[in-house]
Amino acid sequence: MPETHRYTASLVTQGRHRFYTLTVPSDVLAKTCFVISRDEDPKEGFQRLLDRARAEQIADYIDNGLGTIPNSIVLSAQPEAEFRYERVRKTVEFVAHPKSFLILDGQHRVYGFSLATSDLRVPVVIYNDLSRQDESRLFIDINTKQRPVPNELLLDIRKLAAYQDDIETRLAEVFDLFNEMPASPLAGMLSPAKKRSGHISRVTFNAALKPLLGLFQETESEEIYRIVGGYVAAVQRGVGEYGLPVDVTNPITFRGFMLLFQDVARTVKDRHGSEYTVDNFYEALRPMFKNVKASAIKEPGNSVTAYHKILTDAFRAKFTL
């Protein structure tokens, strides 16, 4: 005889739909839930293929006891479940079958539960008696009306959660110095927690400075801020003096100039040793400002590599009398 499970549940009505809220052991979910992908069933399927790597991250998170996953898994009971609700006892009952429940939301969490060695109770929402059209529409509603937390905000609060690695910690410290120091060349141009027009977000800042960290090795964050700040100030001076149409807060522009940093810093070191001052950076950058065409950098486009090449070609242009 197939195994039957019974759990206390609450009946909820929203609009024309009714559903049941309860908690179910993760191992039971792993044994009774399934996903239809478009690849497996083009006619009736509507879910994307599952990412095993993502599920393994969830499994590791569970097995390492790092925290909780309070989000509800959303399911649709299938005929195989023989799903029943008992009003008097306020319980739901279903048969444990590999296709008892179709997952409408939370497929990677359930996949992760199946890979984990630990068990936990999981909040679940179960719809019953849905048509395939209803299931498809609910899937669309759930996955289009939820807005993910912006990456900028996640980066901003990772340090509060102590979830940063060494690289993230250093980038966060340098960003905060650029954002908070009164003499910062980027003062008033940074946005710590969200995207803002005319501002550099943490995501853009990290993408621009991460490739440079290898140059600094064990250098303290304050020294990185001083050196890179001198370079940024030199860029701003050149843009102003040569009247170039450059907005350093544009993500492509900012990252393009940061990619040029290594070549410019090497030139400064060849000429002045380790004196990475604004004046020395500007001296090294002057040929680039003289050679670059304003029309070539006015519109940064969508390619950091292409923009960087324009700057590099101008910086390395052959000297002539």
Salt bridges, closest charged atoms under 4 A:
GLU3 OE2 - HIS5 NE2 3.62
GLU44 OE1 - ARG132 NH2 3.74
GLU56 OE2 - ARG52 NE 2.95
GLU86 OE2 - ARG89 NE 3.39
GLU93 OE1 - ARG6 NH2 2.41
GLU93 OE2 - ARG84 NH2 2.00
ASP105 OD2 - ARG109 NH2 3.57
ASP134 OD1 - ARG16 NH2 3.11
GLU135 OE1 - ARG132 NH1 2.18
ASP156 OD1 - ARG202 NH2 2.98
GLU168 OE1 - ARG158 NH2 3.21
ASP176 OD2 - LYS159 NZ 2.70
ASP176 OD1 - ARG202 NH2 2.85
GLU223 OE2 - ARG226 NH2 2.73
ASP263 OD1 - ARG266 NH1 3.15
ASP263 OD2 - ARG316 NH2 2.66
ASP279 OD1 - ARG237 NH2 2.93
GLU283 OE2 - ARG271 NH1 3.24
GLU283 OE2 - HIS272 NE2 3.12
ASP313 OD2 - LYS309 NZ 2.83
